[in-house]
Amino acid sequence: MSKKCRMCKGTKFKEVIDFGQNPLVNSLLTKEEFGTEKTFPLVVEQCQKCHLVQTKNMVDAAKIYREVDYLFFSSDMPNLDTYFKRFADDVKRFLTLGDFIVEIGSNDGIFLKHLKEFKILGVDPASNVVLRALKNGVPTLSDFFNENTARRIKNEWGKASLITGFNCIAHLDDLDGLMRGVESLLRDDGVFVVEANYWKDMVKNLNYALIYHDHFSYFTLKNWIDYAPKFGMQVFDAEIPPAQGDIPDIDTDKAQEEFNIRVFLSKDKRPCTERMKQVLAEEEGLDSYETVEKYAKDVKASAKKLGDLIRELKDKGHTIAGYGAAAKGFSVLKLAEIDQRYIDYFIDDSPAKQNKYAPVSHIPIYKRENQKPDYFLITAPNYANVIIGKEQEFIKNGGKFITIKSEIIEK
């Protein structure tokens, strides 16, 4: 059976980039599990009908969220609580007291906990993060969101005034099922908010760290504008939020790169905002295959440059550690051909990741504590400012940072 585009059902594709065989990035190991990990092909293509950029070979979502503990806990990430608190305050303009809010891919409840004055419900397939959400007092259903799930929620809780999905919609293969569920569950005057990987900024910033098996799609605003009417909805607003690791309270010399797009949809005929029109205008030419080819060529060159730099430093006897056992970092290292020969260890602030090992490479993951490598490779670019800001003592003592763009930061 030929693959069909998950938005337009087109069957003609052109390759964007091939990452080869990759393990699941969040499947960290104990020593006893060495040798049990599996790898899967990771190829990204572009639909030639609607131009949605998407993965070619699907990995069953149950392998990612059900068969292993999902090790990304939103509340463990620096500044995410502030990020979601600000957005929670923003969406209250769509709500009145007593309204019902549903969050798809709610993780440990980091967003919904700021909206407890309303009726709230999270939906997430990863049962271990759901247990954390329940512990935090956020009602959460452990399930994939689809039409059947939406029907059950509607029967028990009623229709929702607001449905949100932050960095989880790209994790869904059955987008039609998602949208049918939203169409059924959302009130006629309700709002659906999607925040997802933004293909434009991936191209603009040569960002390939977001390419891994968990992410099935890489969206543009035009993708959503064309897709929404199929389900009785329209896009009325869109914005490019700050990188999740970066908030205005932090004094930085360099603004963080923007990776996501936030899209607002509704069933009623709301006027389109000026900022949405501006975002759309800036996408001109983005859907061309020439753009795709240039992106792939430049990404491969960027990865090679990083690999060459790391190998050169290692050949000189330097110790190099990864700062953060991040999914983004594992993708970067794989394409740059950097493995256990060049990275001595990772450090990570998340207790769920500490004392485990990276899949395939078996690089150990430690607490920050007293680790003193010569260089830290920052594996999550959206947290670069945060990391450098809190590691000034490390820099004063001669330590240096390497970014995935091969920049060396020593002050």
C-alpha positions as CSV (number, residue, x, y, z in Angstrom):
1,M,0.0,0.0,0.0
2,S,1.4,3.4,-1.0
3,K,1.8,6.0,1.7
4,K,-0.7,8.8,1.8
5,C,-0.2,12.3,3.1
6,R,-1.7,12.6,6.6
7,M,-3.3,15.9,5.7
8,C,-4.4,15.9,2.0
9,K,-4.1,12.2,1.2
10,G,-1.7,12.9,-1.7
11,T,0.5,10.0,-2.8
12,K,3.4,11.9,-4.5
13,F,6.4,12.7,-2.3
14,K,10.0,13.9,-2.6
15,E,12.7,13.2,-0.1
16,V,13.9,15.9,2.2
17,I,16.6,14.2,4.3
18,D,17.5,10.6,5.3
19,F,18.9,10.2,8.9
20,G,19.5,6.4,8.4
21,Q,18.7,3.9,11.2
22,N,18.0,5.6,14.5
23,P,16.8,4.4,18.0
24,L,13.9,6.0,19.7
25,V,15.4,9.0,21.4
26,N,13.5,8.8,24.6
27,S,14.2,5.1,25.2
28,L,17.0,5.5,27.7
29,L,18.5,2.4,29.2
30,T,19.7,0.7,32.3
31,K,22.8,-1.4,32.1
32,E,20.6,-4.5,32.2
33,E,18.9,-3.4,29.0
34,F,22.0,-3.0,26.9
35,G,21.5,-4.7,23.5
36,T,17.7,-4.7,23.7
37,E,17.2,-1.4,21.9
38,K,15.9,-1.3,18.3
39,T,16.6,1.1,15.5
40,F,14.2,2.3,12.8
41,P,14.6,4.2,9.5
42,L,14.2,7.9,9.8
43,V,13.4,9.6,6.5
44,V,11.6,12.9,6.0
45,E,9.6,13.7,2.8
46,Q,7.5,16.5,1.4
47,C,4.1,15.9,0.0
48,Q,4.0,17.4,-3.5
49,K,0.2,18.2,-3.3
50,C,-0.1,20.1,0.0
51,H,3.6,20.4,0.8
52,L,3.4,19.1,4.3
53,V,6.8,17.9,5.4
54,Q,6.5,14.5,7.2
55,T,8.3,11.3,8.1
56,K,8.1,8.4,5.6
57,N,8.4,5.4,7.9
58,M,6.0,5.4,10.9
59,V,7.0,4.0,14.2
60,D,4.0,2.6,16.1
61,A,3.1,5.3,18.7
62,A,2.6,2.6,21.3
63,K,6.4,1.9,21.2
64,I,7.1,5.5,22.1
65,Y,4.4,6.2,24.7
66,R,3.1,2.9,26.0
67,E,5.8,0.1,25.9
68,V,8.4,2.2,27.7
69,D,8.3,4.9,30.3
70,Y,8.2,8.2,28.5
71,L,11.0,10.2,30.0
72,F,10.0,13.8,29.1
73,F,8.4,15.5,32.0
74,S,7.5,19.1,31.2
75,S,7.8,20.3,34.7
76,D,11.5,19.2,34.8
77,M,12.3,21.6,32.0
78,P,13.8,25.1,32.8
79,N,11.3,28.0,32.4
80,L,8.5,25.9,31.0
81,D,6.3,26.7,33.9
82,T,6.6,30.4,33.3
83,Y,6.1,29.8,29.5
84,F,2.8,28.0,30.1
85,K,1.6,30.3,32.9
86,R,1.8,33.2,30.4
87,F,-0.1,31.4,27.8
88,A,-2.7,30.2,30.3
89,D,-3.2,33.9,31.2
90,D,-3.5,34.7,27.5
91,V,-6.2,32.1,26.7
92,K,-8.5,33.3,29.5
93,R,-9.7,36.0,27.0
94,F,-11.6,33.1,25.3
95,L,-13.1,31.8,28.5
96,T,-15.8,32.5,31.1
97,L,-16.0,31.0,34.6
98,G,-17.3,27.4,34.4
99,D,-16.0,26.7,30.9
100,F,-14.5,23.3,30.1
101,I,-10.9,23.1,28.8
102,V,-9.3,19.9,27.3
103,E,-5.5,19.7,26.7
104,I,-4.3,17.0,24.2
105,G,-0.8,15.7,25.1
106,S,-1.1,17.3,28.5
107,N,2.1,15.6,30.0
108,D,2.3,16.2,33.7
109,G,-0.3,19.0,33.8
110,I,2.1,22.0,33.6
111,F,-0.3,24.1,31.5
112,L,-3.7,23.0,33.0
113,K,-2.6,23.6,36.6
114,H,-2.7,27.3,35.9
115,L,-6.4,27.1,34.9
116,K,-7.9,25.3,37.9
117,E,-10.6,27.9,38.3
118,F,-12.1,26.3,35.2
119,K,-13.2,22.7,34.5
120,I,-10.1,21.0,33.2
121,L,-9.1,17.6,31.7
122,G,-5.8,16.5,30.3
123,V,-5.4,13.6,27.8
124,D,-2.0,11.9,27.4
125,P,-1.1,8.3,26.3
126,A,2.0,8.1,28.5
127,S,0.7,6.5,31.7
128,N,3.8,7.4,33.8
129,V,3.5,11.1,33.1
130,V,-0.3,10.9,33.7
131,L,0.5,9.6,37.2
132,R,2.6,12.6,37.8
133,A,-0.3,14.9,36.6
134,L,-2.7,13.2,38.9
135,K,-0.3,13.6,41.7
136,N,-0.2,17.3,40.8
137,G,-4.0,17.5,41.1
138,V,-4.7,17.7,37.3
139,P,-7.5,15.4,36.1
140,T,-6.0,13.4,33.3
141,L,-7.1,10.6,31.0
142,S,-4.3,8.1,29.9
143,D,-5.2,7.6,26.3
144,F,-4.5,8.8,22.7
145,F,-6.8,11.6,21.6
146,N,-9.1,10.6,18.7
147,E,-12.8,10.6,17.7
148,N,-13.7,7.8,20.2
149,T,-11.9,9.5,23.1
150,A,-13.6,12.8,22.3
151,R,-17.0,11.1,22.2
152,R,-16.4,9.6,25.7
153,I,-15.2,12.9,27.1
154,K,-18.2,14.7,25.6
155,N,-20.7,12.2,27.1
156,E,-19.2,12.5,30.6
157,W,-18.0,16.1,30.7
158,G,-19.8,18.0,28.0
159,K,-18.4,20.1,25.2
160,A,-15.2,22.1,25.5
161,S,-14.8,25.9,25.1
162,L,-11.1,25.5,24.6
163,I,-9.0,22.6,23.3
164,T,-5.2,22.9,23.2
165,G,-2.3,20.8,21.9
166,F,1.2,21.9,22.6
167,N,4.0,20.1,20.8
168,C,2.0,16.9,20.6
169,I,0.0,17.3,17.4
170,A,3.2,16.6,15.4
171,H,3.3,13.3,17.3
172,L,0.1,12.1,15.8
173,D,-0.2,10.0,12.6
174,D,-4.0,10.1,12.3
175,L,-4.6,13.8,12.0
176,D,-8.0,13.3,10.5
177,G,-9.0,11.3,13.7
178,L,-7.6,14.1,15.8
179,M,-9.6,16.8,13.9
180,R,-12.8,14.8,13.9
181,G,-12.4,14.5,17.7
182,V,-11.9,18.2,18.1
183,E,-14.8,18.9,15.7
184,S,-17.1,16.8,17.9
185,L,-15.9,18.0,21.3
186,L,-15.5,21.7,20.6
187,R,-18.4,24.1,21.2
188,D,-19.6,26.1,18.2
189,D,-18.1,29.2,19.8
190,G,-15.0,27.4,21.1
191,V,-11.3,27.8,20.2
192,F,-8.8,25.1,19.2
193,V,-5.1,26.0,19.7
194,V,-2.2,24.1,18.1
195,E,1.4,24.7,18.9
196,A,3.8,22.7,16.8
197,N,7.1,22.5,15.0
198,Y,7.3,25.2,12.4
199,W,8.9,24.3,9.1
200,K,9.7,27.9,8.2
201,D,11.9,28.4,11.2
202,M,13.5,25.0,10.8
203,V,14.5,26.1,7.3
204,K,15.5,29.6,8.4
205,N,17.7,28.4,11.3
206,L,18.9,25.2,9.7
207,N,17.3,23.4,12.7
208,Y,17.5,19.6,12.3
209,A,17.4,18.8,16.0
210,L,13.6,18.4,15.8
211,I,13.8,15.5,13.4
212,Y,13.3,12.3,15.3
213,H,10.7,9.5,15.4
214,D,8.4,11.2,17.8
215,H,7.7,14.0,15.3
216,F,5.6,12.8,12.3
217,S,4.9,16.2,10.8
218,Y,6.6,19.7,10.4
219,F,3.9,22.3,9.7
220,T,3.4,25.6,8.0
221,L,0.6,28.0,8.7
222,K,-0.7,27.4,5.1
223,N,-0.9,23.7,5.9
224,W,-3.4,24.5,8.7
225,I,-5.3,27.1,6.7
226,D,-5.9,24.6,3.9
227,Y,-6.7,21.7,6.2
228,A,-9.1,23.2,8.8
229,P,-12.1,23.7,6.5
230,K,-12.4,19.9,6.0
231,F,-13.6,19.8,9.6
232,G,-15.8,22.9,9.7
233,M,-13.0,25.1,11.1
234,Q,-10.9,28.0,10.0
235,V,-7.7,29.5,11.2
236,F,-8.3,33.0,12.5
237,D,-5.0,33.8,14.3
238,A,-1.4,32.7,14.4
239,E,1.8,33.7,16.1
240,I,5.4,32.7,16.5
241,P,6.0,32.3,20.3
242,P,9.4,32.6,21.9
243,A,11.5,29.4,22.2
244,Q,10.1,27.5,25.2
245,G,13.4,27.7,27.0
246,D,13.7,31.4,26.6
247,I,11.6,34.0,28.4
248,P,11.9,37.8,28.5
249,D,12.9,37.8,32.1
250,I,16.3,36.4,31.2
251,D,18.9,39.0,30.2
252,T,20.6,37.7,27.1
253,D,22.8,39.1,24.4
254,K,21.3,36.9,21.7
255,A,17.7,36.1,21.1
256,Q,16.8,32.5,21.0
257,E,15.8,30.9,17.7
258,E,12.1,30.4,17.1
259,F,11.1,26.8,16.4
260,N,7.3,26.7,16.8
261,I,4.1,28.1,15.4
262,R,0.9,28.7,17.4
263,V,-2.3,28.5,15.4
264,F,-5.8,29.4,16.6
265,L,-8.8,27.7,15.0
266,S,-12.6,28.1,15.5
267,K,-15.9,27.0,14.0
268,D,-17.4,30.5,13.9
269,K,-16.4,33.1,11.3
270,R,-13.9,35.2,13.2
271,P,-11.9,37.9,11.4
272,C,-8.3,37.0,10.6
273,T,-5.8,38.9,12.7
274,E,-3.1,41.1,11.2
275,R,-0.4,39.1,12.8
276,M,-1.7,35.9,11.1
277,K,-1.7,37.7,7.7
278,Q,1.9,38.7,8.4
279,V,3.0,35.2,9.3
280,L,1.4,33.8,6.1
281,A,3.0,36.5,4.0
282,E,6.5,35.5,5.3
283,E,5.9,31.9,4.1
284,E,6.1,32.9,0.4
285,G,8.3,30.4,-1.5
286,L,8.5,28.0,1.5
287,D,6.7,25.2,-0.1
288,S,9.0,24.9,-3.1
289,Y,11.1,21.8,-3.5
290,E,14.1,24.1,-4.2
291,T,13.8,25.3,-0.6
292,V,13.7,21.7,0.6
293,E,16.8,20.7,-1.4
294,K,18.8,23.7,-0.1
295,Y,17.7,22.9,3.5
296,A,18.9,19.3,3.2
297,K,22.2,20.4,1.7
298,D,22.9,23.0,4.3
299,V,21.9,20.8,7.2
300,K,24.3,18.0,6.1
301,A,27.0,20.6,5.8
302,S,26.2,22.0,9.3
303,A,26.3,18.5,10.8
304,K,29.6,17.6,9.2
305,K,31.1,20.9,10.5
306,L,30.0,20.0,14.0
307,G,31.3,16.4,13.7
308,D,34.6,17.6,12.5
309,L,34.9,20.1,15.3
310,I,34.1,17.6,18.0
311,R,36.5,15.0,16.5
312,E,39.3,17.6,16.3
313,L,38.8,18.6,20.0
314,K,38.8,15.0,21.0
315,D,41.9,14.2,19.1
316,K,43.6,16.9,21.1
317,G,42.7,15.1,24.3
318,H,39.8,17.2,25.5
319,T,36.9,15.8,27.6
320,I,33.6,16.6,26.0
321,A,30.2,16.1,27.6
322,G,26.7,16.7,26.4
323,Y,24.7,19.3,28.3
324,G,21.3,17.6,28.5
325,A,20.3,14.1,27.4
326,A,17.8,15.7,25.1
327,A,15.9,14.1,22.2
328,K,17.0,17.0,20.0
329,G,20.6,16.3,20.9
330,F,20.5,12.6,20.0
331,S,19.3,13.5,16.5
332,V,22.1,16.0,16.0
333,L,24.8,13.6,17.2
334,K,23.5,10.9,14.9
335,L,23.6,13.0,11.8
336,A,27.0,14.5,12.8
337,E,28.3,10.9,13.3
338,I,29.3,11.7,16.9
339,D,29.2,8.7,19.2
340,Q,30.6,7.3,22.4
341,R,34.2,7.8,21.0
342,Y,33.8,11.5,21.2
343,I,31.2,12.2,24.0
344,D,32.3,11.1,27.4
345,Y,29.0,11.5,29.2
346,F,25.8,13.6,29.4
347,I,24.5,15.6,32.3
348,D,20.8,16.2,32.8
349,D,18.8,17.9,35.5
350,S,15.8,15.5,35.1
351,P,15.9,12.8,37.7
352,A,14.1,10.5,35.3
353,K,17.1,10.5,33.0
354,Q,20.0,10.4,35.5
355,N,21.9,7.2,35.9
356,K,20.7,5.8,32.6
357,Y,22.4,5.4,29.3
358,A,21.8,6.7,25.7
359,P,20.4,4.0,23.3
360,V,22.9,2.3,21.1
361,S,25.9,4.5,22.1
362,H,25.4,3.6,25.8
363,I,26.8,7.0,26.8
364,P,26.1,7.5,30.6
365,I,23.9,10.3,31.9
366,Y,24.8,11.9,35.2
367,K,23.7,14.7,37.5
368,R,25.4,18.0,37.0
369,E,27.0,18.1,40.4
370,N,30.8,18.3,40.1
371,Q,31.3,17.2,36.5
372,K,34.1,19.3,34.9
373,P,34.7,18.6,31.3
374,D,36.7,20.9,29.1
375,Y,33.7,21.4,26.8
376,F,30.0,21.0,27.1
377,L,28.0,20.5,23.9
378,I,24.6,22.1,24.3
379,T,22.2,19.5,23.0
380,A,19.0,21.5,23.4
381,P,19.5,24.7,21.4
382,N,16.3,26.4,22.8
383,Y,17.9,26.3,26.3
384,A,21.3,27.7,25.3
385,N,20.7,31.0,27.0
386,V,19.5,29.4,30.2
387,I,22.4,27.0,30.4
388,I,25.1,29.6,29.7
389,G,23.5,32.0,32.1
390,K,23.6,29.6,35.0
391,E,27.0,28.2,34.2
392,Q,29.1,31.3,34.5
393,E,31.3,29.7,37.2
394,F,32.1,26.9,34.8
395,I,33.2,29.5,32.2
396,K,35.2,31.5,34.7
397,N,37.1,28.3,35.5
398,G,38.1,27.8,31.8
399,G,35.2,25.7,30.6
400,K,33.8,26.2,27.2
401,F,30.5,25.5,25.4
402,I,29.9,24.2,21.9
403,T,26.6,24.9,20.1
404,I,25.1,22.7,17.5
405,K,26.1,25.4,15.0
406,S,29.8,24.8,15.9
407,E,30.1,28.0,17.8
408,I,32.5,27.9,20.8
409,I,31.4,30.0,23.7
410,E,33.9,30.9,26.4
411,K,32.5,34.0,28.0
